[in-house]
């Protein structure tokens, strides 16, 4: 879905089992985590790492953009909450806190 909507973005998939093979093949870069008995993931991944602890340096390299996007989403959610709740708070003072429905019921 990311590749369809943002063709210029590069996707990274990390998987550790046979159920992640389709995800690894769909992404631009597939990173597989090798297990003791799993041979399929090692054949399908672009890069292989041996243990989960090696994932931390990899995520620091590729994760900075994800961190920035997560921060933007958090700021958007806070702004949206303020935009929705401030008029309700202001209308409460304006109507002396009478049971007045500011927004319609479709917002609930």
C-alpha positions as CSV (number, residue, x, y, z in Angstrom):
1,X,0.0,0.0,0.0
2,X,2.9,2.4,0.8
3,X,4.5,1.6,-2.6
4,X,1.2,2.4,-4.4
5,X,0.5,5.7,-2.8
6,X,4.1,6.9,-2.5
7,X,6.2,5.4,-5.3
8,X,9.3,7.5,-4.4
9,X,9.5,6.1,-0.9
10,X,11.7,3.1,-0.2
11,X,10.1,0.4,2.0
12,X,11.9,-1.9,4.5
13,X,10.4,-5.1,5.8
14,X,11.8,-7.1,8.7
15,X,10.6,-10.7,9.1
16,X,11.6,-13.8,11.1
17,X,9.4,-16.6,9.8
18,X,7.8,-18.2,6.8
19,X,4.7,-16.2,7.2
20,X,6.7,-13.0,6.5
21,X,7.9,-14.0,3.1
22,X,5.3,-12.2,1.0
23,X,6.0,-9.0,3.0
24,X,9.7,-9.4,2.3
25,X,9.2,-9.9,-1.4
26,X,6.8,-6.9,-1.6
27,X,9.2,-4.4,0.1
28,X,12.2,-2.8,-1.6
29,X,14.5,-4.0,1.1
30,X,13.8,-7.2,2.9
31,X,15.7,-8.1,6.1
32,X,15.3,-11.6,7.5
33,X,16.2,-12.8,10.9
34,X,17.7,-16.3,10.8
35,X,16.3,-18.9,13.1
36,X,17.6,-22.4,13.7
37,X,15.2,-24.3,11.5
38,X,14.0,-21.6,9.1
39,X,15.5,-21.9,5.6
40,X,12.8,-20.2,3.6
41,X,13.4,-16.7,5.1
42,X,17.1,-16.9,4.2
43,X,16.4,-17.6,0.6
44,X,13.8,-14.7,0.2
45,X,15.4,-11.9,2.1
46,X,17.8,-9.4,0.6
47,X,19.8,-9.2,3.8
48,X,20.1,-11.6,6.7
49,X,21.0,-11.0,10.3
50,X,21.6,-13.7,12.9
51,X,20.0,-12.3,16.0
52,X,17.3,-9.9,17.2
53,X,20.0,-7.8,19.0
54,X,21.5,-6.8,15.7
55,X,18.2,-5.2,14.8
56,X,18.8,-2.2,17.1
57,X,21.7,-0.6,15.0
58,X,19.7,-1.3,11.8
59,X,16.6,0.5,13.2
60,X,18.8,3.5,14.3
61,X,19.9,3.9,10.7
62,X,16.5,3.4,9.0
63,X,14.3,4.4,11.9
64,X,15.1,8.2,12.0
65,X,12.6,8.9,9.2
66,X,10.0,6.7,10.9
67,X,10.6,8.6,14.2
68,X,10.0,11.9,12.5
69,X,6.8,10.7,10.9
70,X,5.5,9.4,14.2
71,X,6.2,12.7,15.8
72,X,4.2,14.5,13.1
73,X,1.3,12.1,13.7
74,X,1.4,12.8,17.5
75,X,1.4,16.5,16.9
76,X,-1.5,16.2,14.4
77,X,-3.6,14.2,17.0
78,X,-2.9,16.8,19.7
79,X,-3.9,19.6,17.4
80,X,-7.0,17.8,16.2
81,X,-8.0,17.2,19.9
82,X,-7.6,20.9,20.7
83,X,-9.6,21.9,17.6
84,X,-12.4,19.7,18.6
85,X,-12.4,20.2,22.4
86,X,-11.8,24.0,22.6
87,X,-15.1,25.0,21.0
88,X,-17.0,22.7,23.4
89,X,-15.2,24.2,26.4
90,X,-15.9,27.7,25.1
91,X,-19.5,27.0,24.4
92,X,-19.9,25.6,27.9
93,X,-18.9,29.0,29.4
94,X,-21.1,30.8,26.8
95,X,-24.2,28.7,27.7
96,X,-23.5,28.5,31.5
97,X,-22.9,24.8,31.2
98,X,-26.4,23.9,30.1
99,X,-26.8,20.5,28.4
100,X,-26.2,21.9,24.9
101,X,-25.0,19.5,22.1
102,X,-22.3,21.4,20.2
103,X,-21.5,18.7,17.7
104,X,-23.9,16.3,16.1
105,X,-24.1,12.7,17.1
106,X,-22.1,11.4,14.1
107,X,-18.9,12.5,15.8
108,X,-19.4,10.1,18.7
